[in-house]
Amino acid sequence: MSSSTKNLVVVDIADMYVSTNPNDELVTYSLGSCIGVVIHDPVAGVGGMIHCMLPLSSCDQEKAKIKPCMFVDTGMNLFLGNLFKSGLTKANAVFKVAGGSAVLDTQGLFRIGERNYTIFRKFMWKNGLMIKAEDVGGNSARTVRLHMDTGKVTVRTGGSEVEL
């Protein structure tokens, strides 16, 4: 399939997208301390992406009601629920994560990226889910893409792009 027939879907900060369209290419930009989670079920042909900014909704419960995807805890619950409603099965789901860096926190004062990743890992563990691949930490921003037709996930950091 040529790239001109792809539907580019941008997943913004504090947002998510679930797709069953093989022509979709999901992308999220500027993953610094934020984490981007990609889930794909190749059997059901469903997948999606979420871009979470902060670890826990308890820091602003009113904001979490309005923008649940802003937070890892509330966002992942909503995201996974929507994926299951669209046909995802736990047995076939492939989980990949990127981001969680210290782009603006090189002194390690706030450790937002590290905390985002820790809460994500706890969520996965509590739900009996395994991470297949990850590109987290460091101090660089990342761009993540999910190609729905193949399930391929790529991460661009600086000038290079790798498959996750």
BELNORMO-V860823 format. One record per residue. N is the residue number from 1. RES is the residue in three letters. PSI is psi as a letter, one per 30 degrees, with the letter a starting at -180 (NA if undefined). OMEGA is omega in degrees with one decimal (* if undefined). NEAR is the number of other ideal C-beta (glycine too) atoms within 8 Angstrom. Layout:
[[N/RES/PSI/OMEGA/NEAR] [N/RES/PSI/OMEGA/NEAR]]
//
This chain:
[[1/MET/k/179.7/6] [2/SER/l/-178.1/4] [3/SER/f/-179.2/5] [4/SER/f/178.8/4] [5/THR/g/178.1/6] [6/LYS/k/173.2/9] [7/ASN/j/179.1/7] [8/LEU/k/179.7/6] [9/VAL/j/179.9/10] [10/VAL/k/176.3/7] [11/VAL/j/-175.8/13] [12/ASP/l/174.7/7] [13/ILE/k/179.5/9] [14/ALA/h/179.5/10] [15/ASP/l/177.5/9] [16/MET/l/176.0/13] [17/TYR/k/177.1/9] [18/VAL/k/-175.4/11] [19/SER/k/168.9/11] [20/THR/g/-177.3/8] [21/ASN/j/-179.6/7] [22/PRO/f/178.3/6] [23/ASN/f/-179.0/10] [24/ASP/k/168.8/10] [25/GLU/j/-178.9/12] [26/LEU/k/179.8/15] [27/VAL/k/170.2/13] [28/THR/k/-175.0/14] [29/TYR/l/169.7/6] [30/SER/h/172.6/8] [31/LEU/j/174.4/15] [32/GLY/c/175.9/10] [33/SER/f/175.8/14] [34/CYS/l/171.4/14] [35/ILE/k/175.2/16] [36/GLY/k/179.4/16] [37/VAL/k/177.5/13] [38/VAL/k/177.8/16] [39/ILE/k/-179.0/15] [40/HIS/k/174.8/14] [41/ASP/j/-175.7/15] [42/PRO/f/-179.8/8] [43/VAL/e/-179.7/6] [44/ALA/f/-179.0/11] [45/GLY/h/178.8/10] [46/VAL/k/178.7/13] [47/GLY/l/179.0/15] [48/GLY/l/-176.9/17] [49/MET/k/174.7/16] [50/ILE/k/-179.8/13] [51/HIS/j/-176.7/16] [52/CYS/k/-174.9/17] [53/MET/e/-173.2/10] [54/LEU/l/-174.2/11] [55/PRO/e/-169.5/10] [56/LEU/k/179.7/9] [57/SER/f/-178.8/13] [58/SER/f/178.9/4] [59/CYS/f/178.0/6] [60/ASP/i/-175.1/6] [61/GLN/e/176.8/7] [62/GLU/e/177.9/6] [63/LYS/e/-179.8/9] [64/ALA/e/177.2/12] [65/LYS/e/-178.2/6] [66/ILE/e/-176.8/6] [67/LYS/i/-176.9/7] [68/PRO/f/-178.4/12] [69/CYS/f/176.3/14] [70/MET/f/-174.2/14] [71/PHE/k/-178.6/15] [72/VAL/e/-174.6/14] [73/ASP/e/-178.7/11] [74/THR/e/-179.7/12] [75/GLY/e/-178.7/15] [76/MET/e/177.0/13] [77/ASN/e/179.7/9] [78/LEU/e/-178.9/11] [79/PHE/e/-179.0/15] [80/LEU/e/177.8/11] [81/GLY/e/179.0/8] [82/ASN/e/177.6/11] [83/LEU/e/178.3/15] [84/PHE/e/177.5/8] [85/LYS/f/-179.1/6] [86/SER/g/174.7/11] [87/GLY/f/178.4/10] [88/LEU/k/173.1/13] [89/THR/k/-179.1/9] [90/LYS/e/-176.8/7] [91/ALA/e/-176.0/4] [92/ASN/f/-175.8/10] [93/ALA/k/177.2/12] [94/VAL/k/-176.0/10] [95/PHE/k/177.0/12] [96/LYS/k/-176.6/14] [97/VAL/k/177.1/16] [98/ALA/l/178.0/15] [99/GLY/b/178.2/16] [100/GLY/h/-177.8/14] [101/SER/l/-180.0/15] [102/ALA/h/-175.5/13] [103/VAL/e/-177.0/10] [104/LEU/g/-175.5/6] [105/ASP/h/-175.4/12] [106/THR/f/177.5/6] [107/GLN/f/179.3/4] [108/GLY/g/-178.1/7] [109/LEU/e/-174.1/5] [110/PHE/e/177.6/6] [111/ARG/h/-178.8/9] [112/ILE/e/-179.8/10] [113/GLY/e/179.1/18] [114/GLU/e/179.6/10] [115/ARG/e/176.1/9] [116/ASN/e/-178.7/18] [117/TYR/e/179.3/14] [118/THR/e/179.3/9] [119/ILE/e/176.5/12] [120/PHE/e/-179.9/15] [121/ARG/e/177.4/9] [122/LYS/e/177.1/8] [123/PHE/e/-179.6/12] [124/MET/e/-178.1/11] [125/TRP/e/-178.8/8] [126/LYS/f/-178.2/6] [127/ASN/g/177.9/7] [128/GLY/h/-177.4/5] [129/LEU/k/-177.6/10] [130/MET/k/175.6/5] [131/ILE/k/-179.0/10] [132/LYS/e/-178.3/6] [133/ALA/l/179.9/8] [134/GLU/l/173.7/8] [135/ASP/i/-172.4/10] [136/VAL/l/176.9/12] [137/GLY/a/-178.2/8] [138/GLY/a/179.7/7] [139/ASN/h/179.0/6] [140/SER/k/173.9/8] [141/ALA/l/-177.4/9] [142/ARG/l/169.6/13] [143/THR/k/-176.9/12] [144/VAL/k/178.1/17] [145/ARG/k/171.3/10] [146/LEU/k/176.1/15] [147/HIS/j/-173.9/10] [148/MET/e/-177.5/15] [149/ASP/e/-176.6/6] [150/THR/f/-174.2/5] [151/GLY/g/-179.4/10] [152/LYS/k/177.5/7] [153/VAL/k/177.5/14] [154/THR/l/177.2/11] [155/VAL/k/176.2/12] [156/ARG/k/175.7/10] [157/THR/k/-176.2/11] [158/GLY/b/-178.4/5] [159/GLY/g/-176.2/2] [160/SER/k/179.3/6] [161/GLU/k/178.8/5] [162/VAL/l/174.4/8] [163/GLU/k/-178.8/5] [164/LEU/NA/*/12]]
//
